[in-house]
């Protein structure tokens, strides 16, 4: 079973990396970019076919390792 | 207009960061994880309302800056 976990910064948390990308895009001549915020994505391959168990395991993984829940939000999507 | 760009490693490209996360999840007692691959996500706020123009600009951004197209794939999703 495939799953995707997306970890993004919470609103209000400064993102200097995103700001740098925004500046770089402008200097490359790509117009119309108002803001950029960078996050992380984890494509995870899971054993077993129990979606509920997989979701619980991935939420535990996010809380323990993948996301810093003080400053980041996470979203778990279970695929086929 | 909001857009999300997802950049992931191509199949066959080694991902030591993903391997390290996989090992860490196992040592934290999270079972059933077969593989992890890490990618990047960019949440971009764009000026204007022309979806086609936005998509073209973001594809240019990916080719020039956001993705290394030798080893990475990218996907552009235009939101509301």
Backbone of each chain as nested JSON, in Angstrom:
{
  "chains": [
    {"id": "A", "residues": [
      {"number": 1, "name": "UNK", "atoms": {"N": [0.846, -1.19, 0.0], "CA": [0.0, 0.0, 0.0], "C": [0.882, 1.241, 0.0]}},
      {"number": 2, "name": "UNK", "atoms": {"N": [0.515, 2.203, -0.82], "CA": [1.291, 3.44, -0.888], "C": [0.614, 4.529, -0.055]}},
      {"number": 3, "name": "UNK", "atoms": {"N": [1.43, 5.373, 0.535], "CA": [0.89, 6.514, 1.275], "C": [1.78, 7.713, 1.032]}},
      {"number": 4, "name": "UNK", "atoms": {"N": [1.188, 8.872, 1.169], "CA": [1.97, 10.111, 1.047], "C": [1.705, 10.97, 2.284]}},
      {"number": 5, "name": "UNK", "atoms": {"N": [2.789, 11.386, 2.907], "CA": [2.703, 12.291, 4.052], "C": [3.272, 13.634, 3.624]}},
      {"number": 6, "name": "UNK", "atoms": {"N": [2.49, 14.69, 3.808], "CA": [2.951, 16.038, 3.457], "C": [3.104, 16.846, 4.738]}},
      {"number": 7, "name": "UNK", "atoms": {"N": [4.272, 17.422, 4.909], "CA": [4.564, 18.212, 6.104], "C": [4.816, 19.647, 5.669]}},
      {"number": 8, "name": "UNK", "atoms": {"N": [4.012, 20.566, 6.189], "CA": [4.162, 21.976, 5.801], "C": [4.279, 22.834, 7.06]}},
      {"number": 9, "name": "UNK", "atoms": {"N": [4.923, 23.975, 6.914], "CA": [5.03, 24.908, 8.038], "C": [3.666, 25.478, 8.376]}},
      {"number": 10, "name": "UNK", "atoms": {"N": [3.41, 25.677, 9.671], "CA": [2.168, 26.325, 10.079], "C": [2.174, 27.782, 9.629]}},
      {"number": 11, "name": "UNK", "atoms": {"N": [0.972, 28.334, 9.469], "CA": [0.861, 29.759, 9.169], "C": [1.507, 30.57, 10.282]}},
      {"number": 12, "name": "UNK", "atoms": {"N": [2.204, 31.61, 9.903], "CA": [2.812, 32.483, 10.897], "C": [4.237, 32.109, 11.222]}},
      {"number": 13, "name": "UNK", "atoms": {"N": [4.649, 30.897, 10.851], "CA": [6.038, 30.498, 11.078], "C": [6.872, 31.025, 9.908]}},
      {"number": 14, "name": "UNK", "atoms": {"N": [7.94, 31.715, 10.226], "CA": [8.786, 32.277, 9.167], "C": [9.429, 31.17, 8.349]}},
      {"number": 15, "name": "UNK", "atoms": {"N": [9.555, 31.39, 7.034], "CA": [10.148, 30.392, 6.146], "C": [11.242, 31.056, 5.302]}},
      {"number": 16, "name": "UNK", "atoms": {"N": [12.438, 31.178, 5.855], "CA": [13.512, 31.855, 5.111], "C": [13.884, 31.128, 3.826]}},
      {"number": 17, "name": "UNK", "atoms": {"N": [13.758, 29.798, 3.835], "CA": [14.05, 29.017, 2.62], "C": [13.07, 29.384, 1.504]}},
      {"number": 18, "name": "UNK", "atoms": {"N": [11.788, 29.472, 1.865], "CA": [10.783, 29.878, 0.892], "C": [11.036, 31.288, 0.37]}},
      {"number": 19, "name": "UNK", "atoms": {"N": [11.436, 32.179, 1.286], "CA": [11.734, 33.568, 0.886], "C": [12.893, 33.595, -0.109]}},
      {"number": 20, "name": "UNK", "atoms": {"N": [13.898, 32.754, 0.137], "CA": [15.058, 32.715, -0.755], "C": [14.647, 32.222, -2.138]}},
      {"number": 21, "name": "UNK", "atoms": {"N": [13.775, 31.204, -2.175], "CA": [13.295, 30.67, -3.452], "C": [12.499, 31.733, -4.199]}},
      {"number": 22, "name": "UNK", "atoms": {"N": [11.665, 32.462, -3.439], "CA": [10.866, 33.547, -4.026], "C": [11.781, 34.584, -4.678]}},
      {"number": 23, "name": "UNK", "atoms": {"N": [12.835, 34.966, -3.965], "CA": [13.785, 35.928, -4.519], "C": [14.486, 35.386, -5.752]}},
      {"number": 24, "name": "UNK", "atoms": {"N": [14.85, 34.104, -5.706], "CA": [15.551, 33.496, -6.838], "C": [14.643, 33.432, -8.063]}},
      {"number": 25, "name": "UNK", "atoms": {"N": [13.36, 33.106, -7.848], "CA": [12.419, 33.049, -8.974], "C": [12.286, 34.429, -9.609]}},
      {"number": 26, "name": "UNK", "atoms": {"N": [12.203, 35.461, -8.765], "CA": [12.09, 36.82, -9.307], "C": [13.328, 37.171, -10.123]}},
      {"number": 27, "name": "UNK", "atoms": {"N": [14.498, 36.829, -9.601], "CA": [15.722, 37.2, -10.32], "C": [15.89, 36.354, -11.585]}},
      {"number": 28, "name": "UNK", "atoms": {"N": [15.195, 35.229, -11.681], "CA": [15.202, 34.433, -12.918], "C": [14.173, 34.93, -13.922]}},
      {"number": 29, "name": "UNK", "atoms": {"N": [13.406, 35.945, -13.543], "CA": [12.446, 36.531, -14.472], "C": [11.095, 35.853, -14.482]}},
      {"number": 30, "name": "UNK", "atoms": {"N": [10.81, 35.042, -13.441], "CA": [9.486, 34.414, -13.365], "C": [8.59, 35.321, -12.539]}},
      {"number": 31, "name": "UNK", "atoms": {"N": [7.628, 35.917, -13.233], "CA": [6.814, 36.959, -12.611], "C": [5.552, 36.392, -11.975]}},
      {"number": 32, "name": "UNK", "atoms": {"N": [4.944, 37.207, -11.137], "CA": [3.64, 36.872, -10.584], "C": [3.688, 35.986, -9.365]}},
      {"number": 33, "name": "UNK", "atoms": {"N": [4.895, 35.744, -8.826], "CA": [4.99, 34.907, -7.621], "C": [4.889, 35.809, -6.401]}},
      {"number": 34, "name": "UNK", "atoms": {"N": [3.825, 35.626, -5.622], "CA": [3.633, 36.452, -4.428], "C": [4.341, 35.88, -3.217]}},
      {"number": 35, "name": "UNK", "atoms": {"N": [4.28, 34.563, -3.045], "CA": [4.986, 33.971, -1.917], "C": [5.241, 32.498, -2.182]}},
      {"number": 36, "name": "UNK", "atoms": {"N": [6.287, 31.999, -1.557], "CA": [6.637, 30.576, -1.664], "C": [6.868, 30.058, -0.254]}},
      {"number": 37, "name": "UNK", "atoms": {"N": [6.309, 28.894, 0.041], "CA": [6.616, 28.218, 1.303], "C": [6.992, 26.782, 0.985]}},
      {"number": 38, "name": "UNK", "atoms": {"N": [8.112, 26.361, 1.556], "CA": [8.571, 25.007, 1.232], "C": [8.197, 24.016, 2.326]}},
      {"number": 39, "name": "UNK", "atoms": {"N": [7.808, 22.846, 1.905], "CA": [7.529, 21.758, 2.833], "C": [8.192, 20.478, 2.362]}},
      {"number": 40, "name": "UNK", "atoms": {"N": [7.842, 19.394, 3.024], "CA": [8.438, 18.1, 2.719], "C": [7.35, 17.108, 2.376]}},
      {"number": 41, "name": "UNK", "atoms": {"N": [7.702, 16.15, 1.545], "CA": [6.751, 15.096, 1.22], "C": [7.469, 13.756, 1.371]}},
      {"number": 42, "name": "UNK", "atoms": {"N": [6.763, 12.797, 1.96], "CA": [7.326, 11.463, 2.15], "C": [6.428, 10.47, 1.427]}},
      {"number": 43, "name": "UNK", "atoms": {"N": [6.998, 9.761, 0.459], "CA": [6.249, 8.697, -0.215], "C": [6.632, 7.392, 0.463]}},
      {"number": 44, "name": "UNK", "atoms": {"N": [5.65, 6.78, 1.094], "CA": [5.912, 5.634, 1.964], "C": [5.187, 4.411, 1.426]}},
      {"number": 45, "name": "UNK", "atoms": {"N": [5.922, 3.331, 1.337], "CA": [5.368, 2.036, 0.912], "C": [5.16, 1.201, 2.172]}},
      {"number": 46, "name": "UNK", "atoms": {"N": [3.916, 0.731, 2.357], "CA": [3.588, 0.008, 3.586], "C": [3.217, -1.433, 3.295]}},
      {"number": 47, "name": "UNK", "atoms": {"N": [3.576, -2.315, 4.219], "CA": [3.131, -3.704, 4.143], "C": [1.7, -3.781, 4.667]}},
      {"number": 48, "name": "UNK", "atoms": {"N": [0.977, -4.806, 4.242], "CA": [-0.379, -4.997, 4.754], "C": [-1.403, -4.201, 3.966]}},
      {"number": 49, "name": "UNK", "atoms": {"N": [-2.683, -4.496, 4.217], "CA": [-3.749, -3.871, 3.442], "C": [-4.773, -3.173, 4.322]}},
      {"number": 50, "name": "UNK", "atoms": {"N": [-4.477, -3.022, 5.603], "CA": [-5.424, -2.407, 6.532], "C": [-5.198, -0.888, 6.551]}},
      {"number": 51, "name": "UNK", "atoms": {"N": [-6.116, -0.163, 5.892], "CA": [-5.93, 1.283, 5.751], "C": [-5.953, 1.999, 7.094]}},
      {"number": 52, "name": "UNK", "atoms": {"N": [-6.849, 1.561, 7.984], "CA": [-6.963, 2.244, 9.277], "C": [-5.68, 2.065, 10.079]}},
      {"number": 53, "name": "UNK", "atoms": {"N": [-5.138, 0.838, 10.063], "CA": [-3.891, 0.575, 10.791], "C": [-2.749, 1.382, 10.19]}},
      {"number": 54, "name": "UNK", "atoms": {"N": [-2.721, 1.452, 8.856], "CA": [-1.665, 2.205, 8.186], "C": [-1.744, 3.677, 8.562]}},
      {"number": 55, "name": "UNK", "atoms": {"N": [-2.971, 4.208, 8.588], "CA": [-3.117, 5.619, 8.917], "C": [-2.675, 5.898, 10.351]}},
      {"number": 56, "name": "UNK", "atoms": {"N": [-3.025, 4.975, 11.253], "CA": [-2.611, 5.155, 12.65], "C": [-1.098, 5.111, 12.768]}},
      {"number": 57, "name": "UNK", "atoms": {"N": [-0.462, 4.161, 12.054], "CA": [0.993, 4.042, 12.115], "C": [1.661, 5.3, 11.567]}},
      {"number": 58, "name": "UNK", "atoms": {"N": [1.105, 5.827, 10.48], "CA": [1.72, 7.008, 9.873], "C": [1.521, 8.248, 10.745]}},
      {"number": 59, "name": "UNK", "atoms": {"N": [0.37, 8.338, 11.408], "CA": [0.176, 9.474, 12.321], "C": [1.185, 9.4, 13.466]}},
      {"number": 60, "name": "UNK", "atoms": {"N": [1.41, 8.186, 13.982], "CA": [2.422, 8.025, 15.029], "C": [3.798, 8.419, 14.498]}},
      {"number": 61, "name": "UNK", "atoms": {"N": [4.099, 8.021, 13.249], "CA": [5.385, 8.362, 12.635], "C": [5.552, 9.875, 12.524]}},
      {"number": 62, "name": "UNK", "atoms": {"N": [4.464, 10.561, 12.15], "CA": [4.518, 12.021, 12.034], "C": [4.777, 12.663, 13.386]}},
      {"number": 63, "name": "UNK", "atoms": {"N": [4.041, 12.202, 14.396], "CA": [4.174, 12.804, 15.721], "C": [5.577, 12.586, 16.29]}},
      {"number": 64, "name": "UNK", "atoms": {"N": [6.14, 11.398, 15.998], "CA": [7.416, 11.048, 16.617], "C": [8.619, 11.527, 15.827]}},
      {"number": 65, "name": "UNK", "atoms": {"N": [8.499, 11.548, 14.488], "CA": [9.707, 11.758, 13.688], "C": [9.531, 12.737, 12.527]}},
      {"number": 66, "name": "UNK", "atoms": {"N": [8.471, 12.548, 11.747], "CA": [8.458, 13.234, 10.444], "C": [8.16, 14.716, 10.547]}},
      {"number": 67, "name": "UNK", "atoms": {"N": [7.344, 15.093, 11.531], "CA": [6.966, 16.501, 11.649], "C": [7.331, 17.029, 13.032]}},
      {"number": 68, "name": "UNK", "atoms": {"N": [7.697, 18.288, 13.079], "CA": [7.838, 18.998, 14.348], "C": [6.505, 19.691, 14.579]}},
      {"number": 69, "name": "UNK", "atoms": {"N": [5.672, 19.105, 15.426], "CA": [4.279, 19.573, 15.518], "C": [4.155, 20.941, 16.187]}},
      {"number": 70, "name": "UNK", "atoms": {"N": [5.245, 21.452, 16.728], "CA": [5.2, 22.821, 17.256], "C": [5.066, 23.821, 16.096]}},
      {"number": 71, "name": "UNK", "atoms": {"N": [5.782, 23.56, 15.022], "CA": [5.8, 24.533, 13.921], "C": [5.265, 23.968, 12.601]}},
      {"number": 72, "name": "UNK", "atoms": {"N": [4.959, 22.684, 12.556], "CA": [4.555, 22.089, 11.278], "C": [3.221, 21.353, 11.378]}},
      {"number": 73, "name": "UNK", "atoms": {"N": [2.487, 21.393, 10.299], "CA": [1.291, 20.572, 10.125], "C": [1.642, 19.373, 9.266]}},
      {"number": 74, "name": "UNK", "atoms": {"N": [0.9, 18.282, 9.439], "CA": [1.116, 17.16, 8.536], "C": [-0.22, 16.649, 8.033]}},
      {"number": 75, "name": "UNK", "atoms": {"N": [-0.162, 15.989, 6.878], "CA": [-1.354, 15.395, 6.297], "C": [-0.99, 14.019, 5.776]}},
      {"number": 76, "name": "UNK", "atoms": {"N": [-1.786, 13.039, 6.105], "CA": [-1.545, 11.665, 5.68], "C": [-2.581, 11.297, 4.632]}},
      {"number": 77, "name": "UNK", "atoms": {"N": [-2.133, 10.856, 3.466], "CA": [-3.05, 10.363, 2.432], "C": [-2.69, 8.913, 2.146]}},
      {"number": 78, "name": "UNK", "atoms": {"N": [-3.671, 8.045, 2.263], "CA": [-3.439, 6.636, 1.978], "C": [-3.905, 6.364, 0.553]}},
      {"number": 79, "name": "UNK", "atoms": {"N": [-3.032, 5.794, -0.255], "CA": [-3.388, 5.514, -1.651], "C": [-3.761, 4.063, -1.846]}},
      {"number": 80, "name": "UNK", "atoms": {"N": [-3.566, 3.576, -3.065], "CA": [-3.971, 2.2, -3.374], "C": [-2.917, 1.211, -2.895]}}
    ]},
    {"id": "B", "residues": [
      {"number": 1, "name": "UNK", "atoms": {"N": [-4.081, 33.291, -6.498], "CA": [-4.237, 31.889, -6.867], "C": [-3.162, 31.064, -6.174]}},
      {"number": 2, "name": "UNK", "atoms": {"N": [-3.585, 29.936, -5.632], "CA": [-2.625, 29.062, -4.958], "C": [-2.203, 27.932, -5.881]}},
      {"number": 3, "name": "UNK", "atoms": {"N": [-0.969, 27.504, -5.753], "CA": [-0.503, 26.354, -6.511], "C": [0.418, 25.537, -5.628]}},
      {"number": 4, "name": "UNK", "atoms": {"N": [0.491, 24.257, -5.944], "CA": [1.415, 23.386, -5.216], "C": [2.283, 22.658, -6.23]}},
      {"number": 5, "name": "UNK", "atoms": {"N": [3.592, 22.732, -6.013], "CA": [4.544, 22.015, -6.854], "C": [5.167, 20.919, -5.999]}},
      {"number": 6, "name": "UNK", "atoms": {"N": [5.098, 19.685, -6.498], "CA": [5.693, 18.558, -5.777], "C": [6.866, 18.033, -6.58]}},
      {"number": 7, "name": "UNK", "atoms": {"N": [8.01, 17.927, -5.934], "CA": [9.226, 17.451, -6.597], "C": [9.651, 16.157, -5.91]}},
      {"number": 8, "name": "UNK", "atoms": {"N": [9.73, 15.088, -6.699], "CA": [10.111, 13.782, -6.128], "C": [11.261, 13.192, -6.937]}},
      {"number": 9, "name": "UNK", "atoms": {"N": [12.023, 12.35, -6.292], "CA": [13.117, 11.669, -6.989], "C": [12.562, 10.695, -8.009]}},
      {"number": 10, "name": "UNK", "atoms": {"N": [13.232, 10.575, -9.156], "CA": [12.828, 9.582, -10.14], "C": [13.082, 8.174, -9.603]}},
      {"number": 11, "name": "UNK", "atoms": {"N": [12.325, 7.221, -10.124], "CA": [12.568, 5.818, -9.78], "C": [13.992, 5.441, -10.152]}},
      {"number": 12, "name": "UNK", "atoms": {"N": [14.619, 4.675, -9.286], "CA": [15.961, 4.216, -9.592], "C": [17.046, 5.112, -9.042]}},
      {"number": 13, "name": "UNK", "atoms": {"N": [16.679, 6.336, -8.67], "CA": [17.665, 7.233, -8.055], "C": [17.737, 6.898, -6.563]}},
      {"number": 14, "name": "UNK", "atoms": {"N": [18.944, 6.663, -6.076], "CA": [19.104, 6.313, -4.666], "C": [18.674, 7.471, -3.769]}},
      {"number": 15, "name": "UNK", "atoms": {"N": [18.035, 7.138, -2.634], "CA": [17.559, 8.163, -1.712], "C": [18.059, 7.834, -0.303]}},
      {"number": 16, "name": "UNK", "atoms": {"N": [19.302, 8.205, 0.01], "CA": [19.85, 7.878, 1.328], "C": [19.073, 8.524, 2.472]}},
      {"number": 17, "name": "UNK", "atoms": {"N": [18.51, 9.704, 2.221], "CA": [17.711, 10.382, 3.251], "C": [16.467, 9.551, 3.586]}},
      {"number": 18, "name": "UNK", "atoms": {"N": [15.815, 9.065, 2.533], "CA": [14.652, 8.2, 2.74], "C": [15.027, 6.935, 3.485]}},
      {"number": 19, "name": "UNK", "atoms": {"N": [16.171, 6.349, 3.127], "CA": [16.639, 5.129, 3.795], "C": [16.872, 5.386, 5.278]}},
      {"number": 20, "name": "UNK", "atoms": {"N": [17.432, 6.55, 5.586], "CA": [17.709, 6.893, 6.984], "C": [16.394, 7.036, 7.759]}},
      {"number": 21, "name": "UNK", "atoms": {"N": [15.392, 7.654, 7.123], "CA": [14.086, 7.821, 7.775], "C": [13.449, 6.457, 8.011]}},
      {"number": 22, "name": "UNK", "atoms": {"N": [13.564, 5.588, 7.002], "CA": [13.034, 4.222, 7.118], "C": [13.662, 3.516, 8.323]}},
      {"number": 23, "name": "UNK", "atoms": {"N": [14.986, 3.614, 8.443], "CA": [15.673, 2.992, 9.578], "C": [15.232, 3.59, 10.906]}},
      {"number": 24, "name": "UNK", "atoms": {"N": [15.054, 4.918, 10.93], "CA": [14.644, 5.596, 12.164], "C": [13.239, 5.169, 12.569]}},
      {"number": 25, "name": "UNK", "atoms": {"N": [12.338, 5.046, 11.584], "CA": [10.961, 4.61, 11.898], "C": [10.983, 3.212, 12.486]}},
      {"number": 26, "name": "UNK", "atoms": {"N": [11.795, 2.329, 11.896], "CA": [11.883, 0.963, 12.432], "C": [12.397, 0.986, 13.861]}},
      {"number": 27, "name": "UNK", "atoms": {"N": [13.423, 1.783, 14.117], "CA": [13.978, 1.781, 15.465], "C": [13.041, 2.462, 16.458]}},
      {"number": 28, "name": "UNK", "atoms": {"N": [12.09, 3.248, 15.973], "CA": [11.06, 3.83, 16.853], "C": [9.893, 2.873, 17.074]}},
      {"number": 29, "name": "UNK", "atoms": {"N": [9.942, 1.716, 16.436], "CA": [8.905, 0.714, 16.665], "C": [7.7, 0.861, 15.753]}},
      {"number": 30, "name": "UNK", "atoms": {"N": [7.834, 1.633, 14.681], "CA": [6.719, 1.75, 13.738], "C": [6.903, 0.687, 12.656]}},
      {"number": 31, "name": "UNK", "atoms": {"N": [6.014, -0.291, 12.686], "CA": [6.189, -1.47, 11.836], "C": [5.474, -1.315, 10.503]}},
      {"number": 32, "name": "UNK", "atoms": {"N": [5.834, -2.176, 9.581], "CA": [5.116, -2.268, 8.316], "C": [5.575, -1.267, 7.279]}},
      {"number": 33, "name": "UNK", "atoms": {"N": [6.665, -0.553, 7.55], "CA": [7.158, 0.405, 6.561], "C": [8.159, -0.301, 5.648]}},
      {"number": 34, "name": "UNK", "atoms": {"N": [7.812, -0.405, 4.376], "CA": [8.69, -1.092, 3.427], "C": [9.722, -0.147, 2.83]}},
      {"number": 35, "name": "UNK", "atoms": {"N": [9.309, 1.052, 2.494], "CA": [10.284, 1.998, 1.965], "C": [9.776, 3.422, 2.133]}},
      {"number": 36, "name": "UNK", "atoms": {"N": [10.715, 4.345, 2.206], "CA": [10.396, 5.767, 2.325], "C": [11.225, 6.505, 1.289]}},
      {"number": 37, "name": "UNK", "atoms": {"N": [10.587, 7.414, 0.588], "CA": [11.336, 8.311, -0.308], "C": [10.902, 9.737, -0.017]}},
      {"number": 38, "name": "UNK", "atoms": {"N": [11.89, 10.601, 0.158], "CA": [11.537, 11.974, 0.518], "C": [11.581, 12.89, -0.691]}},
      {"number": 39, "name": "UNK", "atoms": {"N": [10.635, 13.793, -0.747], "CA": [10.613, 14.81, -1.778], "C": [10.338, 16.172, -1.177]}},
      {"number": 40, "name": "UNK", "atoms": {"N": [10.104, 17.134, -2.047], "CA": [9.877, 18.507, -1.6], "C": [8.542, 18.996, -2.119]}},
      {"number": 41, "name": "UNK", "atoms": {"N": [7.957, 19.905, -1.375], "CA": [6.708, 20.498, -1.829], "C": [6.819, 22.018, -1.685]}},
      {"number": 42, "name": "UNK", "atoms": {"N": [6.339, 22.725, -2.694], "CA": [6.377, 24.189, -2.663], "C": [4.951, 24.701, -2.779]}},
      {"number": 43, "name": "UNK", "atoms": {"N": [4.507, 25.433, -1.765], "CA": [3.191, 26.07, -1.823], "C": [3.405, 27.498, -2.286]}},
      {"number": 44, "name": "UNK", "atoms": {"N": [2.878, 27.783, -3.455], "CA": [3.176, 29.052, -4.11], "C": [1.9, 29.851, -4.283]}},
      {"number": 45, "name": "UNK", "atoms": {"N": [1.991, 31.111, -3.906], "CA": [0.871, 32.049, -4.077], "C": [1.185, 32.9, -5.297]}},
      {"number": 46, "name": "UNK", "atoms": {"N": [0.255, 32.923, -6.256], "CA": [0.51, 33.624, -7.514], "C": [-0.446, 34.791, -7.692]}},
      {"number": 47, "name": "UNK", "atoms": {"N": [0.061, 35.844, -8.321], "CA": [-0.8, 36.965, -8.695], "C": [-1.523, 36.603, -9.992]}},
      {"number": 48, "name": "UNK", "atoms": {"N": [-2.671, 37.238, -10.218], "CA": [-3.393, 37.003, -11.469], "C": [-4.302, 35.793, -11.376]}},
      {"number": 49, "name": "UNK", "atoms": {"N": [-5.175, 35.658, -12.389], "CA": [-6.185, 34.607, -12.348], "C": [-6.125, 33.703, -13.575]}},
      {"number": 50, "name": "UNK", "atoms": {"N": [-5.072, 33.829, -14.378], "CA": [-4.97, 33.038, -15.602], "C": [-4.256, 31.713, -15.296]}},
      {"number": 51, "name": "UNK", "atoms": {"N": [-5.037, 30.635, -15.229], "CA": [-4.477, 29.341, -14.831], "C": [-3.42, 28.836, -15.797]}},
      {"number": 52, "name": "UNK", "atoms": {"N": [-3.683, 29.028, -17.094], "CA": [-2.728, 28.527, -18.095], "C": [-1.397, 29.257, -17.974]}},
      {"number": 53, "name": "UNK", "atoms": {"N": [-1.467, 30.591, -17.782], "CA": [-0.237, 31.364, -17.629], "C": [0.5, 30.945, -16.36]}},
      {"number": 54, "name": "UNK", "atoms": {"N": [-0.266, 30.715, -15.288], "CA": [0.341, 30.313, -14.026], "C": [1.049, 28.972, -14.189]}},
      {"number": 55, "name": "UNK", "atoms": {"N": [0.383, 28.043, -14.877], "CA": [0.982, 26.723, -15.046], "C": [2.263, 26.82, -15.87]}},
      {"number": 56, "name": "UNK", "atoms": {"N": [2.228, 27.645, -16.907], "CA": [3.427, 27.811, -17.735], "C": [4.563, 28.415, -16.917]}},
      {"number": 57, "name": "UNK", "atoms": {"N": [4.237, 29.43, -16.081], "CA": [5.271, 30.063, -15.263], "C": [5.864, 29.065, -14.276]}},
      {"number": 58, "name": "UNK", "atoms": {"N": [4.991, 28.235, -13.693], "CA": [5.486, 27.283, -12.696], "C": [6.315, 26.181, -13.337]}},
      {"number": 59, "name": "UNK", "atoms": {"N": [5.928, 25.777, -14.547], "CA": [6.749, 24.774, -15.244], "C": [8.131, 25.339, -15.543]}},
      {"number": 60, "name": "UNK", "atoms": {"N": [8.175, 26.61, -15.948], "CA": [9.472, 27.251, -16.179], "C": [10.273, 27.3, -14.88]}},
      {"number": 61, "name": "UNK", "atoms": {"N": [9.575, 27.623, -13.766], "CA": [10.245, 27.685, -12.464], "C": [10.841, 26.331, -12.091]}},
      {"number": 62, "name": "UNK", "atoms": {"N": [10.084, 25.257, -12.37], "CA": [10.575, 23.909, -12.058], "C": [11.801, 23.577, -12.882]}},
      {"number": 63, "name": "UNK", "atoms": {"N": [11.733, 23.884, -14.173], "CA": [12.849, 23.542, -15.058], "C": [14.109, 24.311, -14.684]}},
      {"number": 64, "name": "UNK", "atoms": {"N": [13.902, 25.585, -14.269], "CA": [15.061, 26.448, -14.016], "C": [15.604, 26.321, -12.61]}},
      {"number": 65, "name": "UNK", "atoms": {"N": [14.72, 26.087, -11.636], "CA": [15.172, 26.219, -10.249], "C": [14.695, 25.112, -9.322]}},
      {"number": 66, "name": "UNK", "atoms": {"N": [13.397, 24.8, -9.367], "CA": [12.854, 24.0, -8.266], "C": [13.23, 22.526, -8.339]}},
      {"number": 67, "name": "UNK", "atoms": {"N": [13.39, 22.009, -9.556], "CA": [13.695, 20.586, -9.698], "C": [14.982, 20.403, -10.497]}},
      {"number": 68, "name": "UNK", "atoms": {"N": [15.709, 19.366, -10.161], "CA": [16.832, 18.927, -10.979], "C": [16.285, 17.829, -11.885]}},
      {"number": 69, "name": "UNK", "atoms": {"N": [15.979, 18.198, -13.127], "CA": [15.218, 17.275, -13.986], "C": [16.029, 16.06, -14.425]}},
      {"number": 70, "name": "UNK", "atoms": {"N": [17.306, 16.033, -14.121], "CA": [18.083, 14.815, -14.388], "C": [17.647, 13.695, -13.437]}},
      {"number": 71, "name": "UNK", "atoms": {"N": [17.405, 14.058, -12.189], "CA": [17.092, 13.024, -11.187], "C": [15.721, 13.197, -10.545]}},
      {"number": 72, "name": "UNK", "atoms": {"N": [15.018, 14.272, -10.869], "CA": [13.748, 14.517, -10.18], "C": [12.596, 14.73, -11.162]}},
      {"number": 73, "name": "UNK", "atoms": {"N": [11.42, 14.285, -10.739], "CA": [10.175, 14.603, -11.434], "C": [9.485, 15.735, -10.704]}},
      {"number": 74, "name": "UNK", "atoms": {"N": [8.663, 16.501, -11.426], "CA": [7.865, 17.508, -10.736], "C": [6.426, 17.449, -11.218]}},
      {"number": 75, "name": "UNK", "atoms": {"N": [5.543, 17.91, -10.343], "CA": [4.137, 17.98, -10.698], "C": [3.593, 19.325, -10.235]}},
      {"number": 76, "name": "UNK", "atoms": {"N": [2.86, 19.972, -11.107], "CA": [2.285, 21.29, -10.8], "C": [0.778, 21.126, -10.652]}},
      {"number": 77, "name": "UNK", "atoms": {"N": [0.241, 21.558, -9.525], "CA": [-1.218, 21.551, -9.327], "C": [-1.66, 22.98, -9.058]}},
      {"number": 78, "name": "UNK", "atoms": {"N": [-2.594, 23.439, -9.867], "CA": [-3.113, 24.792, -9.676], "C": [-4.41, 24.69, -8.883]}},
      {"number": 79, "name": "UNK", "atoms": {"N": [-4.473, 25.434, -7.786], "CA": [-5.675, 25.385, -6.943], "C": [-6.584, 26.557, -7.201]}},
      {"number": 80, "name": "UNK", "atoms": {"N": [-7.364, 26.922, -6.214], "CA": [-8.341, 28.005, -6.376], "C": [-7.673, 29.377, -6.252]}}
    ]}
  ]
}
